[in-house]
Amino acid sequence: MAIPTIKLSSGAEIPALGLGTWELVGETCTEAVRIALDLGYTHIDTAYWYGNHAQIAPAIKGVDRSKLWITTKVPPFNLERAQVIQVCDESLRDLGTDYVDLLLIHWPNHKVPMAETFGAMAELHEAGKVRNVGVSNFSINHVRKAMEVSALPVVTNQVEFHPLLNQKELLEYCHSHDVIITAYSPLGRGDLLRDARITAIAGKYDKTPAQVLLRWALQKGMIVIPKASSEPHLRDNLGALGWELAAEDMAAIEAMNENKRIIDPDFAEWDLPYEQIQ
């Protein structure tokens, strides 16, 4: 089954299910991407900080570039104009490609004006090196500021999102402003695969817990990028496509929220007031 796409505010269409590559390094990374492409994945999500661009490159070499969607990210401590351009150029070199489909600000950093960062991203877009721009780990306040200062559409906000961290207000705000949420760690880094509530629902549909969790996010209009390195897991994740959870099961999963954040680095600016964001 072909992976469905979501139309972004830029007009581009992004595959709704992609491969997350955080913590995938070395030959494990290369092989995981190769297997994913063989299975029909076309959306590969990476980041400068992941340090795996050079390992992704051999897997995508020789593949029709127009059939791929590659996302990468600029670290929060490299958001000044010259740094953004350097990070992008290094990323393209290591990936072995002339452009990325999507460039994200990996985390916000109030010490660098967003207008400067987005200005650099607009330059890269003009040069043909970046097709779309977006953000990651942005709060509502950060997204609001980003939309104000970016000359280009802010097409996505990639955040941690799963039933235990159901960021409803952020999802509603972003989608009401044509910013699609991309969910990372949609399986709760594996913890939710053993949750009795999820396994019970999976049994009703003869699906796996991973398929139920991904289906829930997809039905909420999000993009999902679960990490997987083995063929069984990559194939299993594709099983989230082509069926639907009933309303009562969607509601049961909605009720699981605990505001439990797994990824919470000490530099995160979750609650920064809008007035303090440059």
KOLLOPA-469650 format. One record per residue (C-alpha): residue in one letter; z, y, x. Coordinates in steps of 0.5 Angstrom, whole numbers, plus 500, padded with zeros to 3 digits. Example, Ala and Ser with C-alpha at 12.3 -4.5 7.8 and 13.67 -1.06 7.14 Angstrom:
2
A516491525 S514498527 
END
This chain:
278
M500500500 A498507503 I504511504 P504517499 T504524501 I507531499 K503537499 L507543503 S507550501 S502551507 G497547503 A498541508 E499534506 I505530509 P506523509 A513522505 L515516509 G515517516 L518514523 G524517526 T525516533 W532519535 E535515540 L529511541 V527511548 G523507554 E519501552 T523500545 C520507543 T513506545 E513499542 A516501535 V511507534 R506502536 I508497531 A509502525 L502505526 D500497526 L504497519 G500503516 Y505509518 T502515520 H508520520 I512520527 D518525527 T521526534 A524532538 Y524535545 W531534545 Y530526544 G526526551 N521521548 H515524548 A512521554 Q514514551 I511516544 A504518548 P502511550 A503508543 I498514539 K493514545 G486512542 V489513535 D485518531 R489524531 S486527525 K490521521 L497522525 W502527523 I507529529 T513533528 T517535534 K523540534 V525546539 P532546541 P537551539 F538554546 N531555547 L529559541 E527566545 R519567545 A518564552 Q522558551 V519556545 I512557548 Q514553554 V517547550 C511547545 D507546551 E511541555 S511537548 L504537548 R503535555 D508529554 L505527547 G498527550 T496531544 D493538543 Y497540537 V503538533 D502538525 L509541525 L514545529 L521545527 I527550529 H532544531 W538547529 P540555528 N542559533 H545566531 K545569538 V537569538 P534573532 M530568528 A524573528 E523572535 T523565534 F518565528 G514570532 A513565538 M511560533 A506564529 E503565536 L502558537 H499557530 E494562532 A493558538 G491552534 K497548538 V502548531 R499547524 N505548520 V512551522 G519549519 V527548520 S532543521 N539543520 F539550516 S544552510 I541556504 N543562508 H539560514 V533558510 R533565506 K533569513 A528564515 M523565509 E524573510 V522573517 S517568518 A510570517 L508563516 P510559510 V517555512 V515548509 T521544510 N528544512 Q530537515 V537535514 E542530514 F541527507 H544521504 P548519498 L555520501 L552527503 N548529497 Q547536499 K545538491 E545546492 L541546498 L536541495 E535545489 Y535552493 C529549498 H525546492 S525552488 H523556494 D517551496 V521548502 I521541502 I527537504 T526532510 A532527510 Y534524516 S539519517 P537517509 L541510510 G547513513 R546511520 G547504517 D554504513 L551505506 L547498507 R553494506 D556499501 A558494495 R555500490 I548500493 T548492494 A549491487 I543496485 A539492490 G540486487 K538488480 Y531490483 D531484488 K530490493 T534491500 P539496500 A535500505 Q529500500 V534503494 L537508499 L530511501 R527510494 W533514491 A531520496 L524519495 Q525520487 K529526489 G522529492 M524529499 I521526505 V525520509 I524519516 P529513517 K529510524 A527503526 S525499532 S524492529 E518490525 P522487520 H526494519 L519498519 R516493514 D523493510 N522501509 L515500507 G518496501 A521503498 L514505496 G511503489 W517502484 E522506481 L530506480 A532507473 A535514471 E542510470 D542507477 M539514480 A545517477 A550512479 I548513486 E548521485 A556520484 M557517490 N557524494 E563525499 N560531503 K561526509 R557529514 I555524520 I552529525 D556535526 P556538533 D561543535 F555548535 A553547528 E553554524 W554551517 D558556514 L555562517 P555568512 Y548571511 E550578514 Q551575521 I545571521 Q539575525 
END
